[in-house]
């Protein structure tokens, strides 16, 4: 499971690591901070895909679409220190990126980058400002101690969840009056249990992130070595240079010791590196770089589609025009899987039975929809159909790009003329795509909004694509609850692909996770103004009706 956290970024001074994987919904009021998490992911992803290593850019087109322009707008306005720190766990790696900058600049200076291979207990620290790298190898003891501590936390969380479930059952008893003292006491007890459970969840994540980079006793470190990297401008070159320089120094010092000279303070660390073998270090880091290159994030902002008969290629502000253009450029042919995907879901979303795309003068596309044996312009289908078609076409393009990338990719790395093959038994799948979507429910009526949950599940299961979705739609979440119950996703050994995080409006409150239960219900409530809003309006209408009768 992947996680993301940060300090002094946007509205949050301290954002505890939040997990995201499978199909993750971000829910909350406007300006609650949902898009802040998205922006953090986009920034880190962009940093590892572009040069130079000494700066973090806010000027990428995708980042501009996400409304990140300067360091001053990115930094929390109440921050006491002039830095932003991002923390991300992805696959077996923990990334900690600290940047500083000037408010009016479209970039930040990277101060420190720490990359920890959690599986191999290796820590790479790049001090970009001072131009040196530190590599630390921890002994097994450190991680084992953490696992024991995590075990106690997980056991207590299990007991708490059982108590919460028991309390929910008691509260659901129809014979229990909601005005009774017993009912009120049960409500208070449940809130206390939920509060304690959330604190333990936060502690579990914080301990996990802290454990691999915490200050440890000397006997818990196998070796710790520093090297200047001079003018080298890529992380892979820096690691390769570190290994070459370290091994050259080891050979020199080994000869000196053989000649009876006193060993330097670094000699034992250098010998430990030699015995571990440099290839162990190199394969870990090369896998990380391959991972960051191959993992992709597809960002789909909340862009209302335009109702037009022709879609101009040069109209960069028309999301559907760009989606159609990409579909054609990817050469998705009739009968291919991506084409069948579009046909299936445009029927589910009641757009039509088939579609055709034609080019006009090399400048614009025309899309016609076959519906009830009549071909009409997509623009004549209404905004709901246009918006649904935009989402379906975009996802089809992501699926095609993944196939093309897998066909052309390699996970091998060459160092000094030697090919190093990745240890797939330890690291698993490298290629992974996360699709970020803002408000996919735009212009869709409630019945079609609910079908979005089915769309996301189908894509996740068939193409191994994850989703991170900002939404205000009660209907999508309600449908996900039904899917969880119908498929028994919360019954072992099944795994539930759905995950929900609620962002409270109060700045003093951090987001919290809502866990699905076996019957599809959530283990705790949303904040005011979401699931309870329709009920509140209904009660208000009944109250007004009684007043009028009186």
C-alpha positions in Angstrom: 0.0 0.0 0.0 1.3 3.5 -1.0 1.3 6.5 1.3 1.8 10.2 1.1 2.4 12.8 3.7 3.9 16.3 3.9 4.8 19.3 6.1 4.3 23.0 5.5 2.5 22.3 2.2 -0.6 24.3 1.2 -3.2 24.4 4.0 -1.4 21.7 6.1 1.5 22.4 8.5 1.7 18.6 9.3 -0.2 16.1 7.2 0.2 12.6 8.6 0.9 9.9 5.9 -2.3 8.8 4.2 -2.6 5.5 2.3 -3.9 5.3 -1.2 -4.2 2.2 -3.4 -6.8 0.4 -5.5 -9.7 2.8 -5.8 -9.3 5.6 -3.3 -12.0 8.3 -2.8 -11.2 11.7 -1.3 -14.3 13.2 0.2 -15.0 16.4 2.0 -16.2 20.0 1.7 -14.7 22.5 -0.6 -11.3 23.9 0.4 -10.8 21.0 2.9 -7.5 20.0 1.3 -8.3 17.1 -1.0 -6.5 18.6 -4.0 -3.5 19.3 -1.8 -2.8 15.6 -1.6 -3.1 15.3 -5.4 -0.7 18.2 -5.9 1.9 16.6 -3.7 1.8 13.4 -5.7 2.1 15.3 -9.0 5.1 17.3 -7.7 7.0 14.2 -6.6 6.2 12.3 -9.8 7.3 15.2 -11.9 10.6 15.6 -9.9 11.8 12.1 -10.7 10.9 12.4 -14.4 12.6 15.7 -15.3 16.0 17.4 -14.8 17.7 19.0 -12.9 18.0 17.2 -9.6 18.7 20.3 -7.6 15.3 21.9 -8.2 11.6 21.1 -7.9 9.6 22.8 -10.6 6.1 24.2 -10.3 6.0 25.2 -14.0 5.0 21.8 -15.6 1.8 22.1 -17.7 0.0 19.4 -15.5 1.1 21.3 -12.4 -0.2 24.6 -13.8 -3.5 22.9 -14.5 -3.5 21.7 -10.9 -3.0 25.4 -9.9 0.6 25.1 -8.6 2.6 28.0 -9.9 5.2 29.3 -7.3 6.9 28.2 -4.2 5.1 30.9 -2.2 1.7 29.5 -3.2 2.9 26.0 -2.3 4.2 26.8 1.2 1.8 26.9 4.1 1.2 30.5 5.1 1.5 29.8 8.8 4.7 27.8 8.5 7.4 28.8 11.0 10.3 27.5 8.9 11.0 28.1 5.2 10.8 24.6 3.9 8.4 22.0 2.5 8.9 18.3 3.2 7.2 15.5 1.2 7.1 11.9 2.4 6.0 9.2 0.1 6.0 5.4 0.5 5.8 3.6 -2.8 6.2 -0.2 -3.3 9.2 -1.1 -1.0 10.6 2.4 -0.9 10.3 5.4 1.4 11.0 8.9 -0.1 11.6 12.0 1.9 12.1 15.2 -0.1 12.9 18.6 1.6 12.8 21.8 -0.5 13.3 25.5 0.2 12.8 28.5 -2.0 11.7 32.1 -2.7 8.1 33.0 -2.8 7.9 34.4 -6.3 10.0 31.6 -8.0 8.4 28.9 -10.1 10.8 26.3 -8.6 12.2 25.3 -5.2 15.7 24.3 -4.3 16.0 20.7 -3.3 17.9 20.5 0.0 17.8 16.8 1.0 16.5 13.7 -0.7 16.3 10.5 1.3 15.4 7.2 -0.3 15.0 4.1 1.9 14.7 0.6 0.5 12.6 -0.8 3.3 13.0 -4.4 2.2 16.8 -4.3 2.0 17.2 -1.8 4.9 19.3 0.6 2.7 19.2 4.4 3.0 20.4 6.7 0.3 20.7 10.4 1.5 21.5 13.0 -1.2 22.5 16.3 0.3 22.0 18.3 -2.8 23.0 21.7 -1.4 26.4 20.5 0.0 27.1 18.0 -2.8 27.5 14.7 -1.0 25.8 11.3 -0.8 25.5 9.1 2.3 24.6 5.4 2.1 23.6 3.6 5.3 22.9 -0.1 5.6 21.0 -1.1 8.7 21.1 -4.4 10.5 18.0 -6.6 10.7 17.6 -5.8 14.4 16.1 -2.3 13.7 13.3 -3.5 11.5 12.5 -6.5 13.7 12.1 -4.2 16.7 9.7 -2.1 14.7 7.7 -5.1 13.5 7.2 -6.1 17.2 5.9 -2.7 18.0 3.6 -2.7 15.0 2.3 -6.1 16.1 1.1 -4.6 19.4 -0.6 -1.7 17.7 -2.4 -3.9 15.2 -3.6 -6.2 17.9 -5.1 -3.2 19.9 -6.7 -1.9 16.7 -8.3 -5.2 16.1 -9.8 -5.2 19.6 -11.0 -1.6 19.1 -12.7 -2.4 15.8 -14.5 -5.3 17.5 -15.8 -3.0 20.2 -16.9 -0.4 17.6 -18.8 -3.1 15.7 -20.5 -4.3 18.9 -21.5 -0.7 19.8 -22.9 -0.2 16.3 -25.0 -3.3 16.6 -26.4 -2.1 20.0 -27.2 1.4 18.5 -29.0 -0.2 15.6 -31.4 -2.0 18.0 -34.9 -0.7 17.1 -36.1 -1.2 20.6 -33.6 1.3 21.9 -35.0 4.9 22.0 -32.7 7.6 20.7 -33.6 9.9 23.5 -32.7 7.4 26.2 -29.6 7.7 28.4 -28.4 4.3 27.3 -28.5 5.4 23.6 -26.6 8.6 24.4 -24.0 6.7 26.5 -23.5 4.3 23.6 -22.9 7.2 21.2 -20.4 8.8 23.5 -18.6 5.5 23.9 -18.4 4.9 20.2 -17.0 8.4 19.6 -14.3 7.7 22.2 -13.5 4.3 20.6 -13.3 5.9 17.1 -11.0 8.7 18.4 -8.7 6.2 20.0 -8.7 4.0 16.9 -7.8 7.0 14.7 -5.0 7.9 17.0 -3.6 4.4 16.8 -3.9 4.4 13.0 -1.9 7.7 12.9 0.7 6.2 15.3 1.1 3.1 13.2 1.8 5.2 10.1 4.1 7.6 11.9 6.1 4.8 13.5 6.5 3.1 10.1 7.8 6.3 8.5 10.0 7.2 11.4 11.5 3.7 12.0 13.6 3.5 8.8 15.3 6.9 9.2 15.4 7.3 13.0 18.6 7.8 15.0 19.8 4.3 16.0 22.6 2.9 18.1 25.9 2.2 16.4 25.5 -1.6 16.7 22.3 -1.3 14.6 24.1 0.1 11.6 26.2 -2.2 9.4 27.9 0.7 7.7 27.5 4.4 6.9 29.6 6.1 4.2 29.8 9.5 2.7 31.2 10.7 -0.7 31.2 14.0 -2.5 29.6 13.8 -5.9 30.9 17.0 -7.4 29.3 18.1 -10.7 27.3 14.8 -11.3 23.8 15.6 -12.3 21.9 12.3 -12.2 21.1 10.1 -9.2 22.2 7.0 -10.9 25.6 8.5 -11.8 26.0 9.7 -8.2 25.4 6.2 -6.8 27.7 4.6 -9.4 30.4 7.1 -8.5 29.9 6.5 -4.8 30.4 2.8 -5.3 33.5 3.2 -7.5 35.2 5.7 -5.2 34.4 3.5 -2.1 35.8 0.4 -3.6 38.9 2.2 -4.8 39.5 3.6 -1.3 38.9 0.1 0.2 41.5 -1.4 -2.1 44.1 1.3 -1.2 43.4 1.0 2.6 43.4 -2.8 2.4 46.9 -2.7 0.9 48.0 -0.2 3.6 46.7 -2.5 6.4 48.5 -5.5 4.8 51.7 -3.4 4.9 51.2 -2.8 8.6 49.7 0.7 8.6 47.0 1.8 10.9 43.5 1.4 9.5 41.4 4.6 9.0 38.0 5.1 10.8 36.3 4.4 7.5 38.0 1.0 6.9 35.5 -1.1 8.8 32.6 0.5 7.0 34.3 0.1 3.6 35.0 -3.6 4.4 31.3 -4.1 5.3 30.3 -2.6 1.9 32.8 -4.9 0.1 31.5 -8.0 1.9 27.9 -6.9 1.1 28.9 -6.5 -2.6 28.3 -3.2 -4.5 25.9 -5.0 -6.8 23.5 -5.3 -3.8 23.5 -1.5 -3.5 23.3 -0.9 -7.3 20.4 -3.3 -7.9 18.4 -1.7 -5.1 18.9 1.8 -6.4 18.5 1.0 -10.1 15.2 -0.7 -9.3 14.0 2.4 -7.6 14.9 4.6 -10.6 13.2 2.2 -12.9 10.2 2.2 -10.6 9.9 6.0 -10.6 10.4 6.2 -14.4 7.8 3.5 -15.1 5.1 4.4 -12.6 2.9 7.0 -14.2 0.2 9.4 -13.0 -2.6 10.4 -15.3 -4.2 13.6 -14.1 -7.8 14.3 -15.2 -8.9 17.7 -13.9 -12.5 18.8 -13.4 -12.8 20.2 -17.0 -16.4 20.7 -18.1 -16.7 19.5 -21.7 -17.7 21.9 -24.4 -20.8 21.4 -26.5 -19.5 21.8 -30.0 -19.9 19.9 -33.3 -16.2 20.1 -34.2 -13.3 19.5 -31.9 -10.3 21.5 -33.0 -6.9 19.9 -32.5 -5.3 23.2 -31.5 -7.9 23.9 -28.9 -5.8 23.0 -25.8 -8.6 24.2 -23.5 -11.1 21.7 -24.8 -10.4 18.4 -22.9 -12.6 16.3 -25.2 -10.9 17.6 -28.3 -7.6 16.6 -26.8 -8.9 13.2 -25.7 -10.2 12.5 -29.2 -6.9 13.6 -30.8 -4.9 11.3 -28.4 -7.3 8.4 -29.2 -6.6 8.8 -32.9 -2.9 9.4 -32.5 -2.6 6.2 -30.5 -4.1 4.4 -33.5 -6.8 2.6 -31.6 -8.5 0.5 -34.3 -12.0 -0.9 -34.5 -12.2 -4.2 -32.7 -9.2 -3.6 -30.4 -9.7 -4.0 -26.7 -9.6 -0.2 -26.0 -12.2 0.3 -28.7 -14.4 -2.4 -27.2 -14.0 -0.8 -23.9 -15.3 2.5 -25.2 -18.3 0.8 -26.8 -19.2 -1.1 -23.7 -19.2 1.9 -21.3 -20.8 4.4 -23.7 -23.7 2.0 -23.7 -23.7 1.7 -19.9 -23.7 5.4 -19.6 -26.6 5.7 -22.2 -24.5 7.7 -24.7 -25.3 5.5 -27.6 -24.4 2.2 -29.3 -21.4 3.1 -31.5 -19.3 6.1 -32.5 -17.3 7.3 -35.5 -14.6 10.0 -35.7 -13.8 11.8 -38.9 -11.1 14.5 -39.7 -11.9 17.8 -41.3 -9.1 19.6 -43.2 -6.5 18.2 -40.8 -7.7 20.8 -38.3 -10.6 19.3 -36.4 -12.5 16.1 -35.5 -16.1 15.3 -35.8 -17.6 12.7 -33.5 -20.9 11.1 -34.4 -22.9 8.8 -32.1 -25.1 5.9 -33.4 -28.2 5.9 -31.2 -31.5 4.2 -32.2 -30.1 3.6 -35.7 -29.5 7.3 -36.2 -26.1 9.0 -36.3 -26.0 12.4 -34.6 -23.4 14.8 -33.4 -22.1 14.1 -29.9 -22.8 17.7 -29.2 -26.5 17.0 -29.7 -26.6 14.3 -27.0 -26.4 16.7 -24.1 -23.8 17.6 -21.5 -24.1 14.4 -19.5 -23.3 12.2 -22.5 -20.4 14.6 -23.5 -18.9 14.4 -20.0 -19.3 10.6 -19.9 -17.6 10.2 -23.3 -14.8 12.4 -22.2 -14.0 10.2 -19.2 -14.4 7.0 -21.1 -12.1 8.2 -24.0 -9.5 9.4 -21.5 -9.4 6.0 -19.7 -9.2 4.1 -23.0 -6.1 6.2 -23.9 -4.5 5.4 -20.6 -5.1 1.7 -21.2 -3.5 1.9 -24.6 -0.5 3.8 -23.3 0.1 1.2 -20.7 0.2 -1.6 -23.3 2.6 0.4 -25.5 4.9 1.1 -22.5 4.9 -2.6 -21.4 5.7 -3.7 -24.9 8.8 -1.4 -25.1 10.0 -1.4 -21.5 12.9 -3.2 -19.9 13.8 -3.6 -16.3 17.5 -4.3 -16.8 20.2 -1.7 -15.9 23.7 -1.5 -17.3 26.7 -0.4 -15.1 30.3 -0.4 -16.4 29.3 -2.6 -19.3 27.6 -5.2 -17.0 23.9 -5.9 -17.2 22.2 -6.1 -13.8 18.8 -7.9 -13.8 16.2 -6.8 -11.3 15.2 -9.2 -8.4 11.6 -9.6 -9.4 10.9 -12.1 -6.6 11.5 -9.3 -4.1 10.1 -6.3 -6.0 7.2 -7.6 -8.0 5.5 -5.5 -10.8 7.2 -2.3 -11.8 4.8 -0.7 -14.3 1.9 0.9 -12.4 -0.5 3.7 -13.4 -2.6 5.8 -11.0 -5.4 7.8 -12.6 -6.3 10.9 -10.6 -9.8 12.3 -11.4 -11.4 15.4 -10.1 -15.2 15.3 -9.8 -16.0 12.6 -12.4 -19.7 13.0 -11.6 -19.9 16.4 -13.4 -23.2 16.7 -15.4 -24.2 13.1 -14.7 -27.6 12.4 -13.1 -27.6 10.3 -9.9 -28.2 6.9 -11.6 -25.2 7.3 -13.9 -23.1 8.8 -11.1 -23.5 5.5 -9.2 -22.3 3.5 -12.3 -18.9 5.3 -12.0 -18.1 3.0 -9.2 -18.6 0.0 -11.5 -16.5 1.6 -14.2 -13.6 2.2 -11.8 -13.8 -1.3 -10.4 -13.8 -2.9 -13.9 -10.8 -0.9 -15.0 -8.9 -1.6 -11.8 -9.5 -5.4 -12.0 -8.9 -5.8 -15.7 -6.0 -3.5 -16.3 -4.4 -3.2 -12.8 -5.0 0.6 -12.9 -5.4 2.5 -9.6 -7.7 5.5 -9.1 -7.5 8.5 -6.8 -10.8 10.3 -7.0 -11.9 13.6 -5.6 -15.7 13.5 -5.4 -18.7 15.2 -3.9 -21.1 12.4 -5.1 -22.9 10.5 -2.4 -24.2 8.1 -5.2 -20.7 6.9 -6.2 -19.9 6.0 -2.5 -23.3 4.4 -1.9 -22.8 2.2 -5.0 -19.3 1.2 -3.7 -20.9 0.1 -0.5 -23.3 -2.2 -2.4 -20.4 -3.6 -4.5 -18.4 -4.3 -1.3 -21.3 -6.2 0.3 -22.3 -8.1 -2.9 -18.8 -9.3 -3.6 -17.9 -9.8 0.1 -14.7 -7.8 -0.4 -14.4 -7.4 3.4 -14.5 -11.2 3.9 -11.2 -13.0 4.0 -9.3 -13.9 1.9 -10.9 -11.3 -0.4 -9.2 -7.8 -0.6 -11.3 -4.7 -0.8 -10.1 -2.4 -3.6 -12.1 0.5 -2.3 -10.8 3.1 0.2 -12.4 6.3 1.5 -10.7 9.3 3.3 -12.8 12.1 4.7 -11.3 15.6 4.8 -13.0 17.7 7.6 -13.5 21.4 6.9 -12.0 22.4 10.3 -8.3 23.3 9.8 -7.4 21.8 13.2 -8.7 18.3 12.1 -6.7 15.9 9.9 -8.3 13.6 7.3 -9.5 10.2 8.6 -10.1 6.9 6.9 -13.5 5.3 6.8 -13.3 1.5 6.7 -15.9 -0.7 5.0 -17.5 -3.4 7.0 -18.8 -6.8 5.7 -22.3 -5.5 5.1 -20.9 -2.5 3.1 -21.5 0.1 5.9 -18.8 2.3 7.1 -17.2 2.0 10.6 -17.6 5.7 11.3 -19.6 8.7 10.1 -18.8 11.4 7.6 -18.7 15.0 8.7 -21.8 17.2 8.5 -23.1 18.0 5.1 -22.5 14.8 3.2 -24.6 11.6 3.7 -26.7 13.5 6.3 -27.7 16.4 4.0 -30.6 14.7 2.2 -32.0 13.4 5.5 -31.6 16.9 7.1 -33.6 18.5 4.2 -36.3 15.8 4.4 -36.7 16.4 8.1 -36.8 20.2 7.5 -39.6 19.7 4.9 -41.6 17.5 7.4 -41.2 20.1 10.1 -42.4 22.9 7.7 -45.3 20.6 6.7 -46.4 20.1 10.3 -46.1 23.8 11.0 -48.4 24.6 8.0 -51.0 22.1 9.1 -50.9 23.5 12.6 
